[in-house]
């Protein structure tokens, strides 16, 4: 029986092409490399990157509604529901209705879920430190400032587009559009 070969590192834009590549593609390469580096470390603790995202939000905003959790994570409510159900099964979170509101579901960390922070946040710190090793503090601060500005401008563009009736289509809508071709 053949054994499955481990996943090879995901290639990024070759150095000899990087100067010609669009900034958006380079940022995507960097984001993908960050995610994979963290996934590699989280896997040793049986935590997926998707679960990390939810846990990270709850460590800062314990007890948010499931809808707000979706918004903060930037994923759909069904995706959040599935992640929260899995985290609940693992004993990391509890879902509950607050008194007086039977509609909204709020998500709270369990003691075990809170305890994961001490184990997992150092992994993210390690990835961040590894990613900027050898760069000057000034370069890191400039990069942060530039990325924050880029994100703010693109969010403002999306908001302006929404005022004109344009919005990002859902995955289902894109699928329907493509099936009509």
N, C-alpha and C positions, 0 to 999 in steps of 0.2 A: 504494500500500500504506500502510495506517495504521500509524503508529508508536505504540508503547506509551507511555502517559503515565507518568512516574515516580511511584512511590508517594508519596502525600501523607502528611504527618506524621499519626501516629495521634492522634486526638482524645482528650483526657482529660476528666474531669468538669468541666463549665463552672463558672467561679468562683462564679456566683450559686447553684449547687446544692451546692458543696463542703461548706458548713457542715452540710448535711442528710445527706450521704453517709456510709455506714459506713466506719470506719477501714480495714477489710480492702480495700474497693474503692479507697480512696485509695492504700494501699500498693501494690496491684496496678498502678494507674496509674503510680506513681513507678517501680516495677520495670520496667514495660514501656518507659517513657521512657528509663531508664538503659540497658537492653539495646539499644534502637534507636540511641541516641546512640553506644554503643560499636560496634555493628555497622557503622554509617556509617563509622567510622574504620578498623575492621579490614578492611573490604572493599577499601580502598586497598592493602592488603598481601596480598590474596587469602587471608584467614583468616576462617573463619566463626565465629559466636559459640560454636557447639558445640565447635569445635576450640580456641577460646580457653579454654573451661572446662577441657578436658583438659590443655592446655599449662600453664595456671596451676597446676593441681595438681602436675604433674610438675616444674615449676620448684621447687617446695617439697619434693616427695617423690619424687624420681626413683627408678625401679626398683620401684614398688609393683606388686602383682599386678593383673591386669586386673579381677578381682572388687572389690578394694579401690578401684580407680580408679572403678568404677561407683558404689560406695557413697559415696565422697567427692563425686562429681559429682551424685549424687541422680538417676541415670538407670538404666534397665534395662541388663543385661549385653549384650543384642543391640545396643542403641544405642551402648554404649561400644565394642563390637567393631567396628561399622561406622566409628565415628569414628577409632579407632586404626588400622584398615586404611587409611583415607584419609590419615591423618597419616604412616603408614609409606610409602605411595606417594609422598607429597610429600617424603620424606626427612627428616622431623622427628623420628621415633621409630623404635625398633627393638623388636621383641617377641622374647623369649627365655625358655627354661626355665633355671632355676638348677640347678646340679649337685645330683643326688640327688632332684629332684622334677620328674618329667616331666608332671605334671598341671597345675600352676599356670603360667600365662603371666605374665611380668613385663614391664613396659613401661619402656624407658629412652629418654631424650632422645638424639638424635644431636647432633653439634657444631652443626649448622645449627639444630636445635630449641632448643638452649640459647641460641644467638645471637639468636633471635627475641625473647627477653625484653627486650633493650636497645631494640628497636624498638617492641614492643607495650605494655609496661607504662606508658610515658609517655602512651599514648593513654587508658588507664584512669584515670590520674592526672588528665589533662585533663578527662575527663568528670566525675570526682568534684569537682574544683575548680569547674568550671562550674556544677554542681548546687547548690553551697552559696554561690556568689558573693553577697555582700551580707548573708549571715547572720552573726550573732555566733558567736564560738567557743563560747560558752556554749550557744547554741541547737543547734549541731552536736553538742556533747558530750551534751546532753540527748536529742537525737534518737537518737544511737547507743545510749545507755543504754536508752531506751524500746524500740527495735527489738530489742535483744539480750534484754531481759526478755520481750517478746512471743513471740519465737521459742522461748525456753527453756520458757515456760509451755505453748505449743502442742505442743512436742515431749514434754513431760511428760504432757500430756493423751493424746497418741497412745500413749505407753508404757502408761499406765494402762488405756486402752481395750484394748490388746493383752492385758493380763492378764485381761480379761474376755472374750477371744475375738473382739473386734472389731478389724478391721484395714482399711486402705485397700485397696480392690479394685484389681486390675490393670486396665489399659485393656481387655484382652480380656474380663475378667469384666464390666465395665460394659457393653461392647458386647453381650454375651450377655443381660444383664439387660434392656437396652433392646429387643433384638430379640424378647424374650418378651412385650413389652407389646402 
